[in-house]
């Protein structure tokens, strides 16, 4: 997942996406009290679910959405070949079949993937869903006017690099074959063992060609899920969904679809959202949010109220906040200087600056500490909870800086408690104890993003963060550490400009694995190996704390998204 400052749409999905979107093994609501909040814990069909969000559900077209696992609100309308497992915690990080009968059948080297659609799949108008519809849905995502979705297909599919979509090139993509109405075959440029994860993206949503209205399709996309769009106002600011009567639970083991109606209201201030959820008056009693966390002050208030505390969902998303170094800039070209900063870091103060231990967990690995990523514990430069300035000074002396040094830390001025002034100041204070004077360079969000993602302007020492496109080490490590992904004339995310042949080769080797557990173990080992170079200093993983209304039941929060899954929610 690209950093939230670059593509904010991913945050809510991922995620999604983006990403506030996306710690330790995730859990559901605190002590599981939330499942029984409000008395009878048995979920029932009926009622209206209200969703109160800050960010509008813009570009409600499966081609344009950047989601993982199918997204949250989008997955109520759009089904995909595969999807995320809708269960609490670790089990929710698994990929499972959706429209397909399984998660895909690869050939020997994972360059060809074959899927068979389930029988009885229908759109909201009762017409059958076919493999040709999925092929067409993917092809239209290549149209320039429908850009915004995940970029992988352009890179992975044979002959897709210059494809401009079906409006300009009616021949379509030969890399996708549909030998019959229920079979679809994908031909890839190279082995991709994680293709089942990619098949959760909304680009794999079926779109009937005769109902495609181009850029206007978002107003009324044809539903393949349990709900259909009946109203879309102001580009997703208000989205009203009602039941798709042709959706069959017999073909969909993941979505519960308890409410009769879903009313998504966006463009709200985060404090207003939390106030409304806290009060739970009227329709707000059956309301949730998919993008608004509790802040430190709000959480302190909620924690002191037993009834409110029982209505807080806790989740973890694959996401790491870290210090990044550019080793082409002095003094960060010296590994001992980078190591000294690692030792000097006071993670306790950084966690406090991020909102405290309830909202952030200290990190010493780049990969999030979840099994699906291949988390392998390591701490190459143990600073303890409050830093080791003595060891840091020793390393600085060995690096030729016995009298200390002065450096500049670039950060964002956005109040995100991630790359913002609070975090930068905590680092500044910690490094001062080791004889390192830190000058702070705060930039407005757009300027900050432009500066750190351009090879020509990237600073030597700055704050960064990264979230997963899906719960695996691949989309976490490759964009940041694969030398072939260094972009010299565009948005670059390989902050350490690492181009290590052994690292690149191991990434290729892991990508060939279709045994995702074996792949996870290899990703963890690779993370540990790369960590020795001190190109980053992992700081913390965020924890999501979100209120829900008093009449909400069946709260499910998985490690895939870290947030409440509205496909599982029932209202009283």
Secondary structure as UniProt FT lines:
FT   TURN            4..6
FT   HELIX           9..13
FT   HELIX           30..36
FT   TURN            37..38
FT   STRAND          48..52
FT   TURN            62..64
FT   TURN            69..70
FT   HELIX           74..76
FT   STRAND          82..84
FT   HELIX           90..93
FT   STRAND          95..97
FT   STRAND          105..106
FT   TURN            108..109
FT   STRAND          112..117
FT   TURN            119..120
FT   TURN            124..125
FT   HELIX           131..140
FT   TURN            141..142
FT   HELIX           144..146
FT   HELIX           152..156
FT   TURN            158..159
FT   TURN            161..162
FT   TURN            166..168
FT   TURN            170..171
FT   TURN            174..175
FT   STRAND          176..180
FT   TURN            181..182
FT   STRAND          183..188
FT   TURN            193..194
FT   HELIX           195..198
FT   TURN            199..200
FT   HELIX           202..204
FT   HELIX           209..211
FT   HELIX           214..219
FT   STRAND          227..233
FT   TURN            234..237
FT   STRAND          238..243
FT   TURN            245..246
FT   HELIX           249..251
FT   STRAND          261..265
FT   HELIX           270..279
FT   HELIX           282..286
FT   STRAND          287..288
FT   HELIX           296..303
FT   HELIX           306..309
FT   TURN            310..311
FT   STRAND          312..316
FT   STRAND          319..325
FT   TURN            327..328
FT   TURN            330..333
FT   HELIX           335..344
FT   HELIX           347..353
FT   TURN            354..355
FT   TURN            357..359
FT   STRAND          360..362
FT   HELIX           371..373
FT   TURN            380..381
FT   TURN            384..386
FT   HELIX           389..398
FT   TURN            399..400
FT   TURN            402..403
FT   STRAND          405..412
FT   HELIX           421..432
FT   TURN            433..435
FT   STRAND          436..443
FT   HELIX           445..452
FT   TURN            455..457
FT   STRAND          461..467
FT   HELIX           474..481
FT   HELIX           483..485
FT   TURN            495..496
FT   HELIX           501..511
FT   HELIX           516..531
FT   TURN            532..533
FT   STRAND          536..547
FT   TURN            550..551
FT   STRAND          552..553
FT   STRAND          557..558
FT   TURN            559..561
FT   TURN            566..568
FT   STRAND          570..571
//
